Amino acid sequence: MFSSIVKRSLATATVGAAGVTAVSAVSQPTVYADEKKKSKLSIYDEPQPEIVIVESPTKLEEHVAYAQKYANERVEEGKTHVNSLRDQWQKFEQDVKNTVQQTVDKDEDILPNGLYVGVAALAGTIIARNRNIIIRFATSTALAVGTSYYLLPKTTHNVTVQYEKFESQYPQLQAAHKSINDSVADVRKQIDDAVSQFRGTVDENKAKFLSQFQGKDGETAQDKFESVKKNVESMYSTRSNPGVEETLKKNN
């Protein structure tokens, strides 16, 4: 009986020893031959790694920045455009001022002579009020130009020079003006031909009338007048009476 108990105790002890050995074998780390020995720990704290913060804008911030940039660009363009318009206006004012100074003569008075020119143009419209628009315009323009040449000759000449300068800058306007001048020249030539033909006809009719007025024997009107004068004077006692000639001239 005692022997059986001793056997059980030995068996239990053997199993326990085997388990402890296995646990200790598992828990201990494996040491290799080439593994270096760990360095000694420092007494100072390890340095903290440098922290770099990178700011990343949000979508809203990106849109706002884009809108602000676009607005600034448009504002700058607007300022540039306004400055350009201002410069052009100042240049235009200076050009107008210089043109007026070059056109208006200092020795001539624009007022009231300019008003007289306007009145002449209005009078031309009134004179030709019953005619078509072309005749009214031509009459008004002719009277205005004639009056301006009479009252403001130097200024009118300067206006013509300035108009020619302006016309030279636009070839189309110059071509239209040339066409109008050619048409006016043709009309003037036709009028001159008609007047010359009329004068020739009048001279021819005058010659015919004078030839018919003369007598068959070639006696002219002056000869007839002298003959009648002598006959009348023979009726008076004196032939030097001046009243006879005057009476005959009144009767003729």
MIDOSE-1310 file (N, C-alpha, C; in nm, 2 decimals, decimal comma, always signed):
residues 252
mfss	+0,08/-0,12/+0,00/+0,00/+0,00/+0,00/+0,09/+0,12/+0,00; +0,19/+0,12/+0,09/+0,28/+0,23/+0,10/+0,35/+0,25/-0,03; +0,39/+0,14/-0,09/+0,46/+0,14/-0,22/+0,38/+0,20/-0,33; +0,25/+0,18/-0,34/+0,17/+0,24/-0,44/+0,16/+0,39/-0,43
ivkr	+0,15/+0,44/-0,31/+0,14/+0,58/-0,28/+0,27/+0,65/-0,33; +0,38/+0,58/-0,29/+0,51/+0,64/-0,33/+0,53/+0,65/-0,48; +0,48/+0,55/-0,55/+0,49/+0,55/-0,70/+0,41/+0,66/-0,76; +0,29/+0,69/-0,71/+0,20/+0,79/-0,76/+0,27/+0,93/-0,73
slat	+0,34/+0,95/-0,62/+0,40/+1,08/-0,59/+0,52/+1,10/-0,68; +0,60/+1,00/-0,70/+0,71/+1,01/-0,80/+0,66/+1,04/-0,94; +0,56/+0,98/-0,98/+0,50/+1,00/-1,11/+0,45/+1,15/-1,13; +0,39/+1,19/-1,03/+0,33/+1,33/-1,03/+0,45/+1,43/-1,03
atvg	+0,55/+1,40/-0,95/+0,67/+1,49/-0,95/+0,74/+1,49/-1,08; +0,75/+1,38/-1,14/+0,82/+1,37/-1,27/+0,74/+1,45/-1,38; +0,61/+1,44/-1,38/+0,53/+1,52/-1,47/+0,54/+1,67/-1,45; +0,54/+1,71/-1,32/+0,56/+1,85/-1,29/+0,69/+1,90/-1,33
aagv	+0,80/+1,83/-1,31/+0,93/+1,87/-1,34/+0,94/+1,89/-1,49; +0,88/+1,80/-1,57/+0,88/+1,81/-1,71/+0,81/+1,94/-1,76; +0,70/+1,97/-1,70/+0,62/+2,09/-1,74/+0,69/+2,21/-1,71; +0,76/+2,22/-1,59/+0,83/+2,34/-1,55/+0,95/+2,36/-1,65
tavs	+1,01/+2,25/-1,69/+1,13/+2,26/-1,78/+1,08/+2,31/-1,92; +0,96/+2,27/-1,96/+0,91/+2,31/-2,09/+0,87/+2,46/-2,09; +0,81/+2,50/-1,98/+0,77/+2,64/-1,97/+0,89/+2,73/-1,96; +0,99/+2,69/-1,89/+1,11/+2,77/-1,88/+1,18/+2,78/-2,01
avsq	+1,18/+2,67/-2,08/+1,24/+2,67/-2,22/+1,17/+2,77/-2,31; +1,04/+2,77/-2,30/+0,96/+2,86/-2,39/+0,98/+3,00/-2,35; +0,98/+3,04/-2,22/+0,99/+3,17/-2,17/+1,12/+3,24/-2,20; +1,23/+3,17/-2,19/+1,36/+3,23/-2,21/+1,39/+3,25/-2,36
ptvy	+1,44/+3,37/-2,39/+1,47/+3,41/-2,54/+1,59/+3,33/-2,59; +1,58/+3,32/-2,72/+1,69/+3,24/-2,78/+1,81/+3,34/-2,81; +1,92/+3,30/-2,77/+2,05/+3,38/-2,78/+2,13/+3,33/-2,89; +2,16/+3,42/-2,99/+2,25/+3,37/-3,10/+2,39/+3,41/-3,08
adek	+2,48/+3,35/-3,15/+2,62/+3,37/-3,12/+2,67/+3,51/-3,17; +2,61/+3,55/-3,29/+2,65/+3,67/-3,35/+2,58/+3,80/-3,30; +2,49/+3,78/-3,20/+2,41/+3,90/-3,15/+2,50/+3,98/-3,06; +2,50/+4,12/-3,09/+2,58/+4,21/-3,01/+2,51/+4,24/-2,88
kksk	+2,59/+4,28/-2,79/+2,54/+4,31/-2,66/+2,48/+4,45/-2,66; +2,37/+4,47/-2,60/+2,30/+4,60/-2,60/+2,39/+4,70/-2,53; +2,38/+4,83/-2,60/+2,46/+4,94/-2,54/+2,40/+4,99/-2,41; +2,48/+5,07/-2,34/+2,43/+5,11/-2,21/+2,33/+5,23/-2,23
lsiy	+2,22/+5,23/-2,16/+2,12/+5,33/-2,17/+2,17/+5,47/-2,13; +2,13/+5,57/-2,20/+2,17/+5,71/-2,17/+2,09/+5,76/-2,05; +2,16/+5,85/-1,97/+2,09/+5,91/-1,86/+2,01/+6,03/-1,90; +2,03/+6,08/-2,03/+1,95/+6,19/-2,08/+1,83/+6,14/-2,16
depq	+1,73/+6,23/-2,17/+1,61/+6,20/-2,25/+1,65/+6,20/-2,40; +1,59/+6,11/-2,47/+1,61/+6,11/-2,62/+1,55/+6,24/-2,68; +1,62/+6,30/-2,78/+1,57/+6,42/-2,85/+1,44/+6,40/-2,92; +1,35/+6,49/-2,90/+1,22/+6,48/-2,97/+1,23/+6,51/-3,12
peiv	+1,17/+6,44/-3,20/+1,17/+6,46/-3,35/+1,11/+6,60/-3,38; +1,17/+6,66/-3,48/+1,12/+6,80/-3,53/+0,99/+6,78/-3,59; +0,90/+6,86/-3,55/+0,76/+6,86/-3,60/+0,74/+6,97/-3,71; +0,71/+6,94/-3,83/+0,69/+7,03/-3,94/+0,54/+7,03/-3,97
ives	+0,48/+7,15/-3,96/+0,34/+7,17/-3,98/+0,32/+7,22/-4,12; +0,25/+7,15/-4,21/+0,22/+7,20/-4,35/+0,08/+7,24/-4,35; +0,06/+7,37/-4,39/-0,08/+7,42/-4,40/-0,14/+7,38/-4,53; -0,25/+7,32/-4,53/-0,32/+7,28/-4,65/-0,45/+7,36/-4,66
ptkl	-0,47/+7,45/-4,76/-0,60/+7,52/-4,76/-0,72/+7,43/-4,79; -0,83/+7,48/-4,75/-0,95/+7,40/-4,77/-1,00/+7,44/-4,91; -1,10/+7,37/-4,96/-1,16/+7,40/-5,09/-1,23/+7,54/-5,09; -1,29/+7,58/-4,98/-1,35/+7,71/-4,97/-1,25/+7,82/-4,98
eehv	-1,13/+7,80/-4,91/-1,03/+7,90/-4,92/-0,97/+7,91/-5,06; -0,96/+7,80/-5,13/-0,91/+7,80/-5,27/-1,00/+7,88/-5,36; -1,13/+7,85/-5,34/-1,23/+7,93/-5,43/-1,23/+8,08/-5,40; -1,22/+8,11/-5,27/-1,22/+8,25/-5,23/-1,09/+8,32/-5,29
ayaq	-0,98/+8,25/-5,28/-0,86/+8,31/-5,33/-0,86/+8,33/-5,48; -0,92/+8,23/-5,55/-0,94/+8,24/-5,70/-1,03/+8,36/-5,73; -1,14/+8,37/-5,66/-1,23/+8,48/-5,68/-1,17/+8,62/-5,66; -1,09/+8,63/-5,55/-1,02/+8,75/-5,52/-0,92/+8,79/-5,63
kyan	-0,85/+8,69/-5,67/-0,75/+8,71/-5,78/-0,82/+8,76/-5,91; -0,93/+8,69/-5,94/-1,00/+8,73/-6,07/-1,06/+8,87/-6,05; -1,11/+8,90/-5,93/-1,16/+9,04/-5,91/-1,05/+9,14/-5,92; -0,94/+9,12/-5,86/-0,83/+9,21/-5,87/-0,78/+9,23/-6,01
erve	-0,78/+9,13/-6,09/-0,73/+9,14/-6,23/-0,83/+9,23/-6,31; -0,97/+9,20/-6,29/-1,07/+9,28/-6,36/-1,06/+9,43/-6,32; -1,04/+9,45/-6,19/-1,03/+9,59/-6,14/-0,91/+9,66/-6,21; -0,80/+9,59/-6,22/-0,68/+9,65/-6,28/-0,71/+9,68/-6,43
egkt	-0,77/+9,59/-6,50/-0,81/+9,61/-6,64/-0,90/+9,73/-6,65; -1,00/+9,74/-6,56/-1,09/+9,85/-6,56/-1,02/+9,98/-6,54; -0,92/+9,99/-6,45/-0,85/+10,11/-6,42/-0,76/+10,15/-6,55; -0,70/+10,05/-6,61/-0,62/+10,07/-6,73/-0,71/+10,13/-6,84
hvns	-0,83/+10,07/-6,86/-0,92/+10,11/-6,96/-0,97/+10,26/-6,94; -1,00/+10,29/-6,81/-1,05/+10,42/-6,78/-0,93/+10,52/-6,80; -0,81/+10,49/-6,76/-0,70/+10,58/-6,79/-0,68/+10,60/-6,93; -0,69/+10,49/-7,01/-0,68/+10,51/-7,16/-0,78/+10,60/-7,22
lrdq	-0,91/+10,58/-7,17/-1,02/+10,67/-7,22/-0,99/+10,82/-7,18; -0,94/+10,84/-7,06/-0,91/+10,97/-7,01/-0,80/+11,03/-7,10; -0,70/+10,96/-7,13/-0,59/+11,01/-7,21/-0,64/+11,04/-7,35; -0,73/+10,96/-7,41/-0,78/+10,98/-7,54/-0,87/+11,11/-7,54
wqkf	-0,95/+11,13/-7,43/-1,03/+11,25/-7,42/-0,95/+11,37/-7,41; -0,84/+11,37/-7,33/-0,76/+11,48/-7,32/-0,69/+11,51/-7,45; -0,65/+11,41/-7,52/-0,58/+11,43/-7,65/-0,68/+11,49/-7,75; -0,81/+11,44/-7,74/-0,91/+11,50/-7,83/-0,94/+11,65/-7,80
eqdv	-0,95/+11,68/-7,67/-0,97/+11,82/-7,64/-0,85/+11,91/-7,69; -0,73/+11,86/-7,67/-0,62/+11,94/-7,72/-0,62/+11,95/-7,87; -0,65/+11,85/-7,94/-0,66/+11,86/-8,09/-0,77/+11,96/-8,13; -0,88/+11,95/-8,06/-0,99/+12,05/-8,10/-0,95/+12,19/-8,07
kntv	-0,88/+12,21/-7,96/-0,83/+12,34/-7,92/-0,73/+12,39/-8,02; -0,64/+12,31/-8,06/-0,54/+12,35/-8,16/-0,61/+12,38/-8,30; -0,70/+12,29/-8,33/-0,77/+12,31/-8,46/-0,85/+12,44/-8,46; -0,92/+12,47/-8,35/-0,99/+12,60/-8,35/-0,90/+12,72/-8,35
qqtv	-0,79/+12,71/-8,28/-0,69/+12,82/-8,29/-0,63/+12,84/-8,43; -0,61/+12,73/-8,50/-0,56/+12,74/-8,63/-0,67/+12,78/-8,74; -0,79/+12,76/-8,70/-0,90/+12,79/-8,80/-0,95/+12,93/-8,78; -0,98/+12,97/-8,66/-1,04/+13,11/-8,64/-0,93/+13,21/-8,65
dkde	-0,95/+13,31/-8,73/-0,85/+13,41/-8,75/-0,87/+13,52/-8,64; -0,76/+13,57/-8,58/-0,77/+13,66/-8,47/-0,82/+13,80/-8,51; -0,81/+13,83/-8,64/-0,85/+13,96/-8,69/-1,00/+13,97/-8,73; -1,06/+13,85/-8,72/-1,21/+13,85/-8,75/-1,29/+13,81/-8,63
dilp	-1,41/+13,87/-8,63/-1,50/+13,85/-8,51/-1,60/+13,74/-8,55; -1,60/+13,63/-8,47/-1,69/+13,52/-8,50/-1,83/+13,57/-8,47; -1,85/+13,65/-8,37/-1,98/+13,70/-8,33/-1,98/+13,85/-8,36; -2,07/+13,91/-8,43/-2,20/+13,85/-8,48/-2,19/+13,79/-8,62
ngly	-2,07/+13,79/-8,68/-2,06/+13,75/-8,82/-2,11/+13,60/-8,84; -2,08/+13,52/-8,75/-2,13/+13,38/-8,75/-2,28/+13,37/-8,75; -2,34/+13,46/-8,68/-2,49/+13,46/-8,68/-2,54/+13,51/-8,81; -2,47/+13,60/-8,87/-2,52/+13,65/-9,01/-2,51/+13,53/-9,11
vgva	-2,41/+13,45/-9,10/-2,39/+13,34/-9,19/-2,51/+13,24/-9,17; -2,55/+13,22/-9,04/-2,66/+13,13/-9,01/-2,79/+13,19/-9,07; -2,81/+13,32/-9,05/-2,93/+13,39/-9,10/-2,93/+13,38/-9,25; -2,82/+13,39/-9,32/-2,82/+13,37/-9,47/-2,86/+13,23/-9,51
alag	-2,81/+13,13/-9,43/-2,85/+12,99/-9,46/-3,00/+12,97/-9,44; -3,05/+13,03/-9,34/-3,20/+13,02/-9,31/-3,28/+13,10/-9,42; -3,22/+13,21/-9,47/-3,29/+13,28/-9,57/-3,29/+13,20/-9,70; -3,18/+13,13/-9,73/-3,18/+13,04/-9,85/-3,29/+12,94/-9,84
tiia	-3,31/+12,88/-9,72/-3,42/+12,78/-9,71/-3,56/+12,84/-9,73; -3,57/+12,96/-9,68/-3,70/+13,03/-9,69/-3,73/+13,07/-9,84; -3,62/+13,11/-9,91/-3,64/+13,15/-10,05/-3,69/+13,03/-10,13; -3,63/+12,92/-10,11/-3,66/+12,80/-10,19/-3,75/+12,70/-10,11
rnrn	-3,84/+12,76/-10,03/-3,93/+12,67/-9,95/-4,02/+12,59/-10,04; -4,06/+12,64/-10,15/-4,15/+12,57/-10,24/-4,09/+12,48/-10,34; -3,96/+12,46/-10,33/-3,89/+12,37/-10,42/-3,85/+12,24/-10,34; -3,79/+12,15/-10,42/-3,76/+12,02/-10,35/-3,64/+12,04/-10,26
iiir	-3,61/+11,93/-10,19/-3,51/+11,94/-10,08/-3,37/+11,97/-10,14; -3,34/+11,92/-10,26/-3,21/+11,94/-10,32/-3,18/+12,09/-10,35; -3,29/+12,16/-10,41/-3,27/+12,30/-10,44/-3,27/+12,38/-10,31; -3,34/+12,34/-10,21/-3,34/+12,41/-10,08/-3,20/+12,40/-10,02
fats	-3,15/+12,28/-10,02/-3,02/+12,26/-9,96/-2,91/+12,34/-10,04; -2,92/+12,33/-10,17/-2,82/+12,40/-10,25/-2,83/+12,55/-10,23; -2,95/+12,61/-10,23/-2,97/+12,75/-10,21/-2,92/+12,80/-10,07; -2,95/+12,72/-9,97/-2,91/+12,76/-9,83/-2,75/+12,75/-9,82
tala	-2,69/+12,64/-9,88/-2,55/+12,63/-9,87/-2,48/+12,74/-9,95; -2,53/+12,77/-10,07/-2,47/+12,88/-10,15/-2,47/+13,01/-10,08; -2,58/+13,05/-10,02/-2,59/+13,18/-9,95/-2,50/+13,18/-9,83; -2,50/+13,06/-9,75/-2,41/+13,06/-9,63/-2,26/+13,07/-9,67
vgts	-2,22/+13,00/-9,77/-2,08/+13,00/-9,81/-2,04/+13,14/-9,87; -2,13/+13,20/-9,95/-2,11/+13,33/-10,00/-2,10/+13,44/-9,89; -2,19/+13,43/-9,79/-2,18/+13,52/-9,68/-2,06/+13,50/-9,59; -2,02/+13,38/-9,57/-1,90/+13,35/-9,49/-1,77/+13,40/-9,57
yyll	-1,77/+13,39/-9,70/-1,65/+13,44/-9,77/-1,65/+13,59/-9,77; -1,77/+13,65/-9,76/-1,77/+13,80/-9,75/-1,74/+13,85/-9,61; -1,80/+13,79/-9,51/-1,78/+13,84/-9,37/-1,66/+13,78/-9,30; -1,63/+13,65/-9,33/-1,52/+13,58/-9,27/-1,43/+13,52/-9,37
pktt	-1,36/+13,60/-9,45/-1,28/+13,53/-9,56/-1,17/+13,45/-9,51; -1,09/+13,49/-9,42/-0,97/+13,42/-9,37/-1,02/+13,29/-9,29; -1,12/+13,31/-9,21/-1,17/+13,19/-9,13/-1,23/+13,09/-9,23; -1,30/+13,13/-9,33/-1,35/+13,04/-9,43/-1,25/+12,96/-9,50
hnvt	-1,14/+13,04/-9,54/-1,03/+12,97/-9,61/-0,96/+12,87/-9,51; -0,95/+12,90/-9,39/-0,89/+12,81/-9,29/-0,98/+12,68/-9,27; -1,11/+12,71/-9,27/-1,20/+12,59/-9,26/-1,18/+12,50/-9,38; -1,17/+12,56/-9,50/-1,15/+12,48/-9,62/-1,02/+12,39/-9,61
vqye	-0,91/+12,46/-9,56/-0,78/+12,39/-9,54/-0,80/+12,27/-9,44; -0,86/+12,30/-9,33/-0,88/+12,19/-9,23/-0,97/+12,08/-9,29; -1,07/+12,11/-9,37/-1,15/+12,01/-9,43/-1,07/+11,92/-9,52; -0,98/+11,98/-9,60/-0,89/+11,91/-9,69/-0,80/+11,81/-9,61
kfes	-0,75/+11,86/-9,50/-0,66/+11,77/-9,41/-0,74/+11,66/-9,36; -0,86/+11,69/-9,31/-0,95/+11,58/-9,26/-0,99/+11,48/-9,37; -1,01/+11,53/-9,49/-1,05/+11,45/-9,60/-0,94/+11,36/-9,64; -0,81/+11,40/-9,63/-0,70/+11,32/-9,68/-0,68/+11,20/-9,59
qypq	-0,73/+11,21/-9,46/-0,72/+11,09/-9,37/-0,82/+10,98/-9,40; -0,92/+11,01/-9,48/-1,02/+10,91/-9,52/-1,03/+10,90/-9,67; -0,97/+10,80/-9,73/-0,97/+10,79/-9,88/-1,11/+10,77/-9,94; -1,20/+10,71/-9,86/-1,34/+10,70/-9,91/-1,41/+10,83/-9,93
lqaa	-1,39/+10,92/-9,82/-1,45/+11,05/-9,83/-1,38/+11,13/-9,94; -1,26/+11,12/-9,96/-1,19/+11,19/-10,06/-1,24/+11,15/-10,20; -1,26/+11,02/-10,22/-1,31/+10,97/-10,34/-1,45/+11,02/-10,37; -1,54/+11,02/-10,26/-1,67/+11,08/-10,28/-1,67/+11,22/-10,32
hksi	-1,58/+11,30/-10,25/-1,57/+11,44/-10,28/-1,52/+11,46/-10,43; -1,43/+11,38/-10,47/-1,38/+11,39/-10,61/-1,49/+11,36/-10,71; -1,57/+11,26/-10,68/-1,68/+11,23/-10,76/-1,78/+11,34/-10,77; -1,81/+11,40/-10,66/-1,90/+11,52/-10,66/-1,85/+11,63/-10,74
ndsv	-1,72/+11,66/-10,72/-1,65/+11,77/-10,80/-1,66/+11,74/-10,95; -1,64/+11,61/-10,99/-1,65/+11,58/-11,13/-1,79/+11,60/-11,18; -1,89/+11,56/-11,10/-2,03/+11,58/-11,14/-2,06/+11,73/-11,16; -2,01/+11,81/-11,06/-2,04/+11,95/-11,07/-1,97/+12,01/-11,19
advr	-1,85/+11,97/-11,21/-1,77/+12,02/-11,33/-1,84/+11,98/-11,46; -1,90/+11,86/-11,47/-1,97/+11,83/-11,59/-2,10/+11,91/-11,61; -2,17/+11,94/-11,49/-2,29/+12,02/-11,50/-2,25/+12,16/-11,54; -2,14/+12,21/-11,48/-2,10/+12,35/-11,51/-2,06/+12,36/-11,66
kqid	-2,00/+12,26/-11,71/-1,96/+12,26/-11,85/-2,08/+12,26/-11,94; -2,18/+12,18/-11,91/-2,30/+12,18/-11,98/-2,37/+12,31/-11,98; -2,37/+12,38/-11,86/-2,43/+12,51/-11,85/-2,36/+12,61/-11,93; -2,22/+12,60/-11,93/-2,15/+12,70/-12,01/-2,17/+12,68/-12,16
davs	-2,18/+12,55/-12,20/-2,21/+12,53/-12,34/-2,35/+12,58/-12,38; -2,44/+12,56/-12,29/-2,58/+12,61/-12,32/-2,58/+12,76/-12,32; -2,51/+12,83/-12,23/-2,50/+12,97/-12,23/-2,43/+13,02/-12,36; -2,33/+12,96/-12,40/-2,25/+13,00/-12,52/-2,34/+12,98/-12,64
qfrg	-2,42/+12,87/-12,65/-2,51/+12,85/-12,76/-2,62/+12,95/-12,76; -2,67/+12,99/-12,64/-2,77/+13,09/-12,63/-2,72/+13,23/-12,68; -2,60/+13,26/-12,63/-2,54/+13,39/-12,68/-2,52/+13,39/-12,83; -2,48/+13,28/-12,88/-2,46/+13,27/-13,03/-2,59/+13,29/-13,10
tvde	-2,70/+13,23/-13,04/-2,83/+13,25/-13,10/-2,88/+13,39/-13,09; -2,86/+13,45/-12,98/-2,90/+13,59/-12,96/-2,82/+13,69/-13,05; -2,69/+13,66/-13,07/-2,61/+13,75/-13,16/-2,66/+13,73/-13,30; -2,69/+13,61/-13,34/-2,74/+13,58/-13,47/-2,87/+13,65/-13,50
nkak	-2,96/+13,64/-13,40/-3,10/+13,70/-13,42/-3,08/+13,85/-13,42; -2,99/+13,91/-13,34/-2,97/+14,05/-13,34/-2,92/+14,10/-13,47; -2,83/+14,02/-13,53/-2,77/+14,06/-13,66/-2,88/+14,06/-13,77; -2,97/+13,95/-13,76/-3,08/+13,94/-13,85/-3,18/+14,06/-13,84
flsq	-3,20/+14,09/-13,71/-3,30/+14,20/-13,69/-3,24/+14,34/-13,74; -3,11/+14,36/-13,72/-3,05/+14,48/-13,77/-3,05/+14,49/-13,92; -3,03/+14,37/-13,98/-3,03/+14,37/-14,12/-3,17/+14,39/-14,18; -3,27/+14,34/-14,11/-3,41/+14,37/-14,15/-3,45/+14,51/-14,13
fqgk	-3,40/+14,57/-14,02/-3,44/+14,71/-13,99/-3,38/+14,81/-14,09; -3,27/+14,78/-14,15/-3,21/+14,87/-14,25/-3,30/+14,87/-14,37; -3,29/+14,98/-14,44/-3,37/+14,99/-14,57/-3,31/+14,91/-14,68; -3,39/+14,90/-14,79/-3,34/+14,83/-14,90/-3,22/+14,89/-14,96
dget	-3,21/+15,03/-14,96/-3,10/+15,10/-15,01/-2,98/+15,11/-14,92; -2,99/+15,04/-14,81/-2,87/+15,04/-14,72/-2,88/+15,15/-14,62; -2,99/+15,22/-14,61/-3,00/+15,33/-14,52/-3,02/+15,28/-14,38; -2,95/+15,33/-14,28/-2,96/+15,28/-14,15/-3,05/+15,37/-14,07
aqdk	-3,08/+15,33/-13,94/-3,17/+15,41/-13,86/-3,12/+15,55/-13,83; -2,98/+15,56/-13,82/-2,92/+15,69/-13,79/-2,94/+15,78/-13,91; -2,93/+15,72/-14,03/-2,94/+15,80/-14,15/-3,09/+15,85/-14,16; -3,18/+15,77/-14,13/-3,32/+15,81/-14,13/-3,35/+15,92/-14,03
fesv	-3,29/+15,90/-13,91/-3,31/+16,00/-13,81/-3,25/+16,14/-13,86; -3,14/+16,14/-13,92/-3,08/+16,26/-13,97/-3,17/+16,33/-14,08; -3,22/+16,24/-14,16/-3,31/+16,29/-14,27/-3,44/+16,35/-14,22; -3,50/+16,29/-14,12/-3,62/+16,34/-14,06/-3,59/+16,47/-13,99
kknv	-3,47/+16,47/-13,92/-3,43/+16,59/-13,85/-3,42/+16,71/-13,94; -3,35/+16,69/-14,06/-3,33/+16,80/-14,15/-3,47/+16,85/-14,20; -3,56/+16,76/-14,23/-3,69/+16,80/-14,28/-3,77/+16,88/-14,18; -3,76/+16,84/-14,05/-3,83/+16,92/-13,95/-3,76/+17,05/-13,93
esmy	-3,63/+17,06/-13,93/-3,56/+17,19/-13,91/-3,59/+17,29/-14,02; -3,62/+17,23/-14,14/-3,64/+17,32/-14,25/-3,78/+17,40/-14,23; -3,86/+17,35/-14,14/-3,99/+17,42/-14,12/-3,97/+17,54/-14,03; -3,86/+17,55/-13,96/-3,84/+17,66/-13,87/-3,75/+17,77/-13,94
strs	-3,76/+17,89/-13,88/-3,68/+18,00/-13,94/-3,53/+17,98/-13,92; -3,49/+17,92/-13,81/-3,35/+17,90/-13,79/-3,33/+17,75/-13,78; -3,21/+17,71/-13,84/-3,18/+17,56/-13,84/-3,10/+17,52/-13,72; -3,07/+17,62/-13,63/-2,99/+17,58/-13,52/-3,08/+17,57/-13,39
npgv	-3,21/+17,54/-13,41/-3,29/+17,53/-13,30/-3,27/+17,40/-13,23; -3,22/+17,40/-13,10/-3,19/+17,27/-13,03/-3,32/+17,19/-13,00; -3,43/+17,25/-12,99/-3,55/+17,18/-12,95/-3,60/+17,08/-13,05; -3,56/+17,09/-13,17/-3,60/+16,99/-13,27/-3,54/+16,85/-13,24
eetl	-3,41/+16,85/-13,22/-3,34/+16,72/-13,19/-3,40/+16,66/-13,07; -3,42/+16,74/-12,96/-3,48/+16,68/-12,84/-3,62/+16,63/-12,86; -3,70/+16,70/-12,94/-3,84/+16,65/-12,97/-3,83/+16,52/-13,05; -3,74/+16,51/-13,14/-3,74/+16,39/-13,22/-3,69/+16,27/-13,14
kknn	-3,60/+16,29/-13,04/-3,55/+16,19/-12,96/-3,66/+16,14/-12,86; -3,74/+16,23/-12,81/-3,85/+16,19/-12,72/-3,95/+16,11/-12,80; -3,98/+16,15/-12,92/-4,08/+16,08/-13,00/-4,04/+15,94/-13,04; -3,91/+15,93/-13,07/-3,85/+15,80/-13,10/-3,84/+15,71/-12,98
